[in-house]
Amino acid sequence: MGRGKIVIRRIDNSTSRQVTFSKRRKGLIKKAKELAVLCDAELGLAIFSSTDKLYEFASTSMKSVIERYNKTKEENAQVQNPASEVKFWQREAAILRQQLHNLQESHRQLMGEQLNGLRVEDLQGLENKLEMSLQGIRKKREHMLLDEIQELSQKVYGTTDQNETAESSFVLYGYGNEENSHIVTHLQLSQPEQENYKALPRTTK
């Protein structure tokens, strides 16, 4: 015999009401967990009993769920209200203009312009940024020059020892001394000299 249909209304008996609340609360939380796992859904569940007890469940964290809810609700309200949407995009445009202004000001300061009003700490920070940029540029230049030297050496001498080529390249290009690292010596590759053998005079018997 099947179970009869239960009329959905408030249970008058306090004991039966508390038992039903406990059972259905556990079942509701269980269904929420299954929904989060099976459907990859982010959800939050908050339950207050008649005695003001709080029972909650969140797939990630309740704070994250509430923040996402408020943000989505605000965005939906802006879409439904054209005036609010216009204000939203005006704020976004103002933020982008301020970011562009800051980037332009930073670029001019790196170029040595508009330095008035900067403190010694600010100037030191700019100097550090420029020094880091120069180190990166020099390192890239050295790698490119080494690649060219190795390629030329392989073509002329057939050299395959990259370590030997790299060491000689640093010496020829003046990279061994940090103070003179900006001075580049022109590299001239030439064929190896052949030893001149003088013909011995013939002796007569």
Secondary structure by P-SEA (a helix, b strand, c coil): cccccccccccccaaaaaaaaaaaaaaaaaaaaaaaaaccccbbbbbbcccccccccccccaaaaaaaaaaaaaaaaaaacaaaaaaaaaaaaaaaaaaaaaaaaaaaaaaccccccccaaaaaaaaaaaaaaaaaaaaaaaaaaaaaaaaaaaaacccccaaaaaaaaaaaaccccccccccccbbbbbccbbbbbcccccccc
